[in-house]
Amino acid sequence: MMLPPAVRSRAALGLTAAAALGRFELQVCGDCGAVQYPPREMCHRCLTGTLRWREQPGTGELIAETSLHHSNDSYFRERLPWRVGLVRLDAGPTAIVHLHGGCAPAPSRVRVGARLDKSGQGVLLAFPIDEVPNMADDAHLSEMTCSPRSRQVLVTDGKSGVGQAVAHAAVGAGADLVWVGYDESWKQSPGFAALAALPQVTLLPLDLADCHSVRQAAADIGARVDILINTAEVHRAHGTASPSGIEAARSEMDINYFGLLRLAQEFGPAMRSRGTDGRSSATAWVNLLSVYALSNFPPHGTFSASKAAALSLSQCLRAEMRGAGVRVINVFPGPIDDEWNRTLPPPKLPPDALAKAVVGALQDGVEDVYPGDVAQEWLARWKDNPRVLEREIGS
């Protein structure tokens, strides 16, 4: 596999963690306030170890640049010339960055952002201050994102409102072909016929509870899927005290956890084998999880538990896919405005908004996304004190 060099120090992994969420963060000294670059263990000014990662605006001055026409690294050797530069950040330090093709020659104003490269590590990329036409088509940027444009996408469940919205969003984002999985062919689903009528859409029999069905689908299209978006889920409003809790939990686990495992076992090897095939490579795997995976929501307790199990499994999948250059993206929505959350009061996330967040995550190349106000608030409270969040929810 030809991937960018992936060795990072433990301190530098903080940059990667922020880039995975679409943020540009640098270390800031808690004693003297000095901003650090490159990442380090001790402050370069006062030598204390109280360094905290803080988000940065990224604006700065491009003071020097060059284009590489030779590289000893096999990954970059196939992608030359490669433009790099030095940016003096308004925050203080000077950083070595990849340069977007729209950046004017030095000296010029730029804005620096953090992105994940093909190996899944955080790198810095300088953008022009103002948007330029076809900005997403830049060769450097496209290596660090997973846009559906001109790719072949599998959406595992086209019967649900979320699955249909995601399929429409993938078509709208320029996907060449969207396979839409379905089971229970006898069941009529609003909007499914209209989705099937789109010229870019091909229907695919797919039941995540059936090993044979998943295996057959992988045999038919597994070698051609560039982006897999798993929208299949079962959601029941049950806790441990519910008389039907065991059966509800079994059905949720069978799709939400074991369904993901079946997909990983059948589609994973083919996607890993195509992870570095240039423009026609497999590029991303998207899992629809839930913000309830972070901390259990007792009224939907068994569903929360199944999503927590799926989160743990997706972390394993991410580690396995990373070496092949395939990005695993986890989506953590709050309550979705669907049939399973009718009894919950607003705010609820519309399926179209969730689909927009999925496509946005692919285009931005992030690994985790929390769409909607509820998910953002839940995440902030969980980061602040997960035990307090657990107590508040439980009461």
TORPA-646826 format. One line per field, with one value per residue (C-alpha): residue number from 1; x, y, z. Coordinates in steps of 0.02 Angstrom, whole numbers, plus 50000, padded with zeros to 5 digits. Layout:
BEGIN
num	c(NUM | ...) .
east	c(X | ...) .
north	c(Y | ...) .
up	c(Z | ...) .
//
This chain:
BEGIN
num	c(1 | 2 | 3 | 4 | 5 | 6 | 7 | 8 | 9 | 10 | 11 | 12 | 13 | 14 | 15 | 16 | 17 | 18 | 19 | 20 | 21 | 22 | 23 | 24 | 25 | 26 | 27 | 28 | 29 | 30 | 31 | 32 | 33 | 34 | 35 | 36 | 37 | 38 | 39 | 40 | 41 | 42 | 43 | 44 | 45 | 46 | 47 | 48 | 49 | 50 | 51 | 52 | 53 | 54 | 55 | 56 | 57 | 58 | 59 | 60 | 61 | 62 | 63 | 64 | 65 | 66 | 67 | 68 | 69 | 70 | 71 | 72 | 73 | 74 | 75 | 76 | 77 | 78 | 79 | 80 | 81 | 82 | 83 | 84 | 85 | 86 | 87 | 88 | 89 | 90 | 91 | 92 | 93 | 94 | 95 | 96 | 97 | 98 | 99 | 100 | 101 | 102 | 103 | 104 | 105 | 106 | 107 | 108 | 109 | 110 | 111 | 112 | 113 | 114 | 115 | 116 | 117 | 118 | 119 | 120 | 121 | 122 | 123 | 124 | 125 | 126 | 127 | 128 | 129 | 130 | 131 | 132 | 133 | 134 | 135 | 136 | 137 | 138 | 139 | 140 | 141 | 142 | 143 | 144 | 145 | 146 | 147 | 148 | 149 | 150 | 151 | 152 | 153 | 154 | 155 | 156 | 157 | 158 | 159 | 160 | 161 | 162 | 163 | 164 | 165 | 166 | 167 | 168 | 169 | 170 | 171 | 172 | 173 | 174 | 175 | 176 | 177 | 178 | 179 | 180 | 181 | 182 | 183 | 184 | 185 | 186 | 187 | 188 | 189 | 190 | 191 | 192 | 193 | 194 | 195 | 196 | 197 | 198 | 199 | 200 | 201 | 202 | 203 | 204 | 205 | 206 | 207 | 208 | 209 | 210 | 211 | 212 | 213 | 214 | 215 | 216 | 217 | 218 | 219 | 220 | 221 | 222 | 223 | 224 | 225 | 226 | 227 | 228 | 229 | 230 | 231 | 232 | 233 | 234 | 235 | 236 | 237 | 238 | 239 | 240 | 241 | 242 | 243 | 244 | 245 | 246 | 247 | 248 | 249 | 250 | 251 | 252 | 253 | 254 | 255 | 256 | 257 | 258 | 259 | 260 | 261 | 262 | 263 | 264 | 265 | 266 | 267 | 268 | 269 | 270 | 271 | 272 | 273 | 274 | 275 | 276 | 277 | 278 | 279 | 280 | 281 | 282 | 283 | 284 | 285 | 286 | 287 | 288 | 289 | 290 | 291 | 292 | 293 | 294 | 295 | 296 | 297 | 298 | 299 | 300 | 301 | 302 | 303 | 304 | 305 | 306 | 307 | 308 | 309 | 310 | 311 | 312 | 313 | 314 | 315 | 316 | 317 | 318 | 319 | 320 | 321 | 322 | 323 | 324 | 325 | 326 | 327 | 328 | 329 | 330 | 331 | 332 | 333 | 334 | 335 | 336 | 337 | 338 | 339 | 340 | 341 | 342 | 343 | 344 | 345 | 346 | 347 | 348 | 349 | 350 | 351 | 352 | 353 | 354 | 355 | 356 | 357 | 358 | 359 | 360 | 361 | 362 | 363 | 364 | 365 | 366 | 367 | 368 | 369 | 370 | 371 | 372 | 373 | 374 | 375 | 376 | 377 | 378 | 379 | 380 | 381 | 382 | 383 | 384 | 385 | 386 | 387 | 388 | 389 | 390 | 391 | 392 | 393 | 394 | 395) .
east	c(50000 | 50066 | 50013 | 50091 | 50212 | 50105 | 50229 | 50182 | 50236 | 50107 | 50100 | 50066 | 49914 | 49820 | 49827 | 49756 | 49617 | 49561 | 49575 | 49461 | 49326 | 49364 | 49454 | 49627 | 49702 | 49875 | 49947 | 49938 | 50041 | 49933 | 50068 | 50135 | 50006 | 50132 | 50060 | 50164 | 50211 | 50266 | 50179 | 50292 | 50297 | 50360 | 50328 | 50463 | 50459 | 50445 | 50481 | 50325 | 50219 | 50046 | 50004 | 49822 | 49751 | 49650 | 49562 | 49651 | 49585 | 49719 | 49746 | 49924 | 50052 | 50125 | 50308 | 50392 | 50345 | 50416 | 50356 | 50432 | 50477 | 50568 | 50529 | 50602 | 50431 | 50330 | 50164 | 50219 | 50326 | 50168 | 50086 | 50222 | 50235 | 50181 | 50168 | 50220 | 50254 | 50294 | 50153 | 50182 | 50021 | 49941 | 49939 | 50130 | 50220 | 50275 | 50210 | 50256 | 50097 | 50030 | 49969 | 49801 | 49815 | 49710 | 49837 | 49924 | 50114 | 50209 | 50194 | 50005 | 49870 | 49806 | 49704 | 49770 | 49661 | 49694 | 49646 | 49671 | 49785 | 49763 | 49848 | 49727 | 49852 | 49828 | 49918 | 49906 | 49838 | 49837 | 49685 | 49659 | 49572 | 49428 | 49341 | 49397 | 49301 | 49304 | 49396 | 49356 | 49441 | 49615 | 49731 | 49799 | 49627 | 49549 | 49683 | 49621 | 49432 | 49305 | 49185 | 49047 | 49073 | 49104 | 49105 | 48999 | 48903 | 48809 | 48669 | 48620 | 48438 | 48329 | 48164 | 48191 | 48171 | 48352 | 48415 | 48314 | 48375 | 48556 | 48535 | 48460 | 48601 | 48733 | 48653 | 48647 | 48832 | 48877 | 48888 | 48894 | 48800 | 48705 | 48657 | 48510 | 48485 | 48313 | 48232 | 48051 | 48008 | 47823 | 47824 | 47774 | 47881 | 47837 | 47963 | 48045 | 47969 | 48025 | 48201 | 48208 | 48158 | 48317 | 48437 | 48586 | 48501 | 48508 | 48409 | 48499 | 48418 | 48506 | 48453 | 48583 | 48505 | 48541 | 48722 | 48684 | 48604 | 48753 | 48875 | 48782 | 48777 | 48965 | 48996 | 48894 | 48958 | 49090 | 49234 | 49154 | 49094 | 49193 | 49089 | 48981 | 48850 | 48766 | 48596 | 48510 | 48451 | 48314 | 48253 | 48135 | 48091 | 48127 | 48231 | 48275 | 48105 | 48005 | 47917 | 47977 | 48150 | 48244 | 48160 | 48179 | 48363 | 48393 | 48317 | 48415 | 48579 | 48550 | 48546 | 48636 | 48784 | 48787 | 48727 | 48879 | 48990 | 48918 | 48950 | 49128 | 49167 | 49097 | 49131 | 49284 | 49414 | 49366 | 49368 | 49536 | 49610 | 49558 | 49605 | 49751 | 49692 | 49707 | 49550 | 49451 | 49494 | 49378 | 49381 | 49256 | 49141 | 49003 | 48911 | 48748 | 48765 | 48680 | 48732 | 48652 | 48806 | 48904 | 48788 | 48635 | 48463 | 48356 | 48188 | 48279 | 48399 | 48419 | 48439 | 48573 | 48664 | 48661 | 48733 | 48868 | 48916 | 48916 | 49029 | 49155 | 49150 | 49170 | 49327 | 49398 | 49343 | 49426 | 49591 | 49582 | 49533 | 49660 | 49806 | 49718 | 49679 | 49491 | 49414 | 49283 | 49160 | 49043 | 48885 | 48809 | 48637 | 48517 | 48333 | 48286 | 48115 | 48058 | 47929 | 48030 | 48039 | 47861 | 47830 | 47985 | 47960 | 48059 | 48194 | 48218 | 48337 | 48253 | 48319 | 48370 | 48479 | 48560 | 48594 | 48673 | 48786 | 48840 | 48886 | 48972 | 49077 | 49131 | 49174 | 49271 | 49358 | 49316 | 49296 | 49161 | 49011 | 48873 | 48730 | 48593 | 48576 | 48534 | 48688 | 48800 | 48733 | 48744 | 48925 | 48973 | 48897 | 48978 | 49148 | 49127 | 49078 | 49007 | 48954 | 48851 | 48769 | 48727 | 48646 | 48547 | 48479 | 48438 | 48335) .
north	c(50000 | 50173 | 50295 | 50455 | 50429 | 50396 | 50403 | 50536 | 50574 | 50556 | 50746 | 50768 | 50653 | 50799 | 50885 | 50727 | 50714 | 50892 | 50867 | 50715 | 50835 | 50966 | 51086 | 51168 | 51164 | 51203 | 51187 | 51342 | 51359 | 51379 | 51482 | 51605 | 51589 | 51547 | 51452 | 51300 | 51227 | 51092 | 50997 | 50963 | 50907 | 51070 | 51253 | 51325 | 51490 | 51449 | 51261 | 51216 | 51066 | 51145 | 51136 | 51129 | 51107 | 51260 | 51300 | 51429 | 51549 | 51491 | 51658 | 51703 | 51758 | 51641 | 51694 | 51562 | 51417 | 51284 | 51144 | 50972 | 50880 | 50736 | 50629 | 50471 | 50428 | 50315 | 50399 | 50574 | 50515 | 50466 | 50634 | 50759 | 50906 | 50943 | 51123 | 51164 | 51326 | 51417 | 51515 | 51638 | 51618 | 51771 | 51667 | 51669 | 51515 | 51477 | 51314 | 51204 | 51172 | 51094 | 51230 | 51230 | 51270 | 51427 | 51510 | 51660 | 51659 | 51715 | 51837 | 51825 | 51803 | 51626 | 51530 | 51366 | 51218 | 51043 | 50892 | 50704 | 50637 | 50469 | 50379 | 50456 | 50576 | 50762 | 50880 | 51067 | 51135 | 51320 | 51388 | 51554 | 51683 | 51695 | 51550 | 51509 | 51417 | 51226 | 51237 | 51056 | 50992 | 51037 | 50886 | 50909 | 50931 | 50785 | 50672 | 50719 | 50710 | 50580 | 50675 | 50568 | 50660 | 50538 | 50390 | 50236 | 50233 | 50098 | 50152 | 49997 | 50040 | 50134 | 50096 | 50218 | 50406 | 50430 | 50306 | 50389 | 50562 | 50502 | 50423 | 50583 | 50684 | 50570 | 50592 | 50780 | 50779 | 50704 | 50517 | 50419 | 50270 | 50240 | 50064 | 50068 | 49915 | 49853 | 49706 | 49659 | 49688 | 49666 | 49818 | 49983 | 50130 | 50312 | 50390 | 50226 | 50221 | 50399 | 50358 | 50201 | 50304 | 50409 | 50362 | 50356 | 50234 | 50044 | 49939 | 49799 | 49661 | 49675 | 49611 | 49644 | 49511 | 49378 | 49324 | 49250 | 49412 | 49517 | 49391 | 49390 | 49579 | 49588 | 49459 | 49562 | 49738 | 49731 | 49758 | 49917 | 50009 | 50169 | 50232 | 50125 | 50216 | 50104 | 50181 | 50019 | 50018 | 49951 | 50068 | 50019 | 50126 | 49996 | 49986 | 49838 | 49845 | 49822 | 49653 | 49639 | 49707 | 49547 | 49528 | 49713 | 49709 | 49554 | 49634 | 49795 | 49705 | 49594 | 49746 | 49885 | 49780 | 49611 | 49691 | 49806 | 49657 | 49560 | 49709 | 49726 | 49543 | 49538 | 49712 | 49757 | 49648 | 49709 | 49891 | 49872 | 49793 | 49947 | 50080 | 50152 | 50127 | 50311 | 50404 | 50241 | 50186 | 50140 | 50294 | 50294 | 50194 | 50288 | 50219 | 50292 | 50282 | 50389 | 50514 | 50390 | 50281 | 50402 | 50392 | 50280 | 50361 | 50249 | 50272 | 50201 | 50095 | 49940 | 50047 | 50149 | 49990 | 49924 | 50087 | 50086 | 49911 | 49973 | 50119 | 50000 | 49890 | 50040 | 50090 | 49918 | 49939 | 50110 | 50038 | 49899 | 50015 | 50151 | 50050 | 50039 | 50225 | 50200 | 50326 | 50268 | 50407 | 50392 | 50498 | 50534 | 50615 | 50656 | 50608 | 50595 | 50650 | 50475 | 50346 | 50287 | 50459 | 50520 | 50528 | 50633 | 50823 | 50937 | 50975 | 50826 | 50812 | 50803 | 50663 | 50790 | 50881 | 50717 | 50674 | 50845 | 50814 | 50645 | 50719 | 50865 | 50744 | 50654 | 50816 | 50884 | 50719 | 50715 | 50556 | 50603 | 50717 | 50765 | 50841 | 50942 | 51047 | 50900 | 50803 | 50955 | 50991 | 50807 | 50800 | 50958 | 50892 | 50722 | 50802 | 50912 | 50772 | 50605 | 50553 | 50711 | 50683 | 50505 | 50564 | 50701 | 50585 | 50449 | 50566) .
up	c(50000 | 49953 | 50088 | 50157 | 50301 | 50455 | 50599 | 50727 | 50904 | 51042 | 51059 | 50873 | 50881 | 50959 | 50789 | 50710 | 50838 | 50801 | 50613 | 50627 | 50688 | 50556 | 50674 | 50667 | 50841 | 50908 | 51082 | 51193 | 51351 | 51506 | 51593 | 51465 | 51325 | 51188 | 51039 | 50991 | 50823 | 50792 | 50934 | 51082 | 51263 | 51341 | 51302 | 51189 | 51284 | 51470 | 51469 | 51569 | 51523 | 51538 | 51353 | 51300 | 51125 | 51071 | 50907 | 50798 | 50665 | 50542 | 50454 | 50410 | 50281 | 50151 | 50160 | 50050 | 49938 | 49824 | 49712 | 49739 | 49578 | 49661 | 49812 | 49887 | 49958 | 49842 | 49884 | 49839 | 49693 | 49598 | 49634 | 49588 | 49572 | 49750 | 49812 | 49991 | 50084 | 50245 | 50328 | 50469 | 50568 | 50648 | 50808 | 50811 | 50745 | 50568 | 50495 | 50347 | 50247 | 50089 | 49971 | 49885 | 49700 | 49722 | 49838 | 49761 | 49753 | 49907 | 49987 | 50006 | 50137 | 50165 | 50293 | 50361 | 50403 | 50468 | 50365 | 50377 | 50241 | 50156 | 50300 | 50425 | 50504 | 50530 | 50410 | 50375 | 50212 | 50163 | 50069 | 49980 | 50089 | 49965 | 49880 | 49704 | 49566 | 49578 | 49743 | 49791 | 49632 | 49693 | 49682 | 49858 | 49936 | 49844 | 49917 | 50091 | 50064 | 50008 | 49897 | 49817 | 49653 | 49509 | 49631 | 49658 | 49822 | 49917 | 50035 | 50132 | 50171 | 50048 | 50133 | 50278 | 50266 | 50316 | 50186 | 50049 | 50099 | 50098 | 49927 | 49857 | 49935 | 49858 | 49687 | 49714 | 49761 | 49591 | 49623 | 49460 | 49530 | 49693 | 49741 | 49861 | 49969 | 50016 | 50104 | 50134 | 49951 | 49991 | 50107 | 50028 | 50083 | 50043 | 49925 | 49876 | 49701 | 49665 | 49723 | 49615 | 49463 | 49469 | 49327 | 49445 | 49565 | 49553 | 49677 | 49768 | 49874 | 50042 | 50213 | 50348 | 50459 | 50327 | 50303 | 50132 | 50072 | 50126 | 50051 | 49885 | 49877 | 49911 | 49775 | 49651 | 49684 | 49824 | 49705 | 49635 | 49791 | 49823 | 49970 | 50084 | 50188 | 50316 | 50357 | 50410 | 50590 | 50703 | 50839 | 50980 | 51131 | 51266 | 51424 | 51534 | 51624 | 51465 | 51451 | 51270 | 51309 | 51263 | 51093 | 51056 | 51104 | 50998 | 50842 | 50871 | 50897 | 50746 | 50630 | 50723 | 50779 | 50691 | 50530 | 50533 | 50571 | 50423 | 50309 | 50374 | 50346 | 50169 | 50099 | 50204 | 50116 | 49942 | 49994 | 50081 | 49925 | 49824 | 49951 | 49852 | 49673 | 49629 | 49576 | 49562 | 49739 | 49881 | 49990 | 50135 | 50248 | 50341 | 50493 | 50555 | 50745 | 50878 | 51009 | 51130 | 51099 | 51209 | 51359 | 51372 | 51354 | 51469 | 51377 | 51225 | 51326 | 51219 | 51062 | 51150 | 51200 | 51021 | 50956 | 51090 | 51031 | 50851 | 50901 | 50977 | 50822 | 50707 | 50801 | 50761 | 50580 | 50572 | 50631 | 50501 | 50359 | 50398 | 50331 | 50163 | 50154 | 50177 | 50297 | 50422 | 50466 | 50615 | 50619 | 50790 | 50768 | 50908 | 50891 | 50707 | 50647 | 50600 | 50654 | 50804 | 50884 | 50860 | 51047 | 51081 | 51083 | 50966 | 50922 | 50807 | 50660 | 50488 | 50376 | 50245 | 50372 | 50422 | 50240 | 50213 | 50363 | 50292 | 50123 | 50210 | 50314 | 50155 | 50067 | 50216 | 50253 | 50439 | 50542 | 50669 | 50647 | 50769 | 50668 | 50752 | 50909 | 51023 | 50970 | 50991 | 51166 | 51215 | 51154 | 51249 | 51410 | 51386 | 51360 | 51512 | 51632 | 51571 | 51746 | 51770 | 51600 | 51649 | 51812 | 51727 | 51593 | 51717 | 51825) .
//
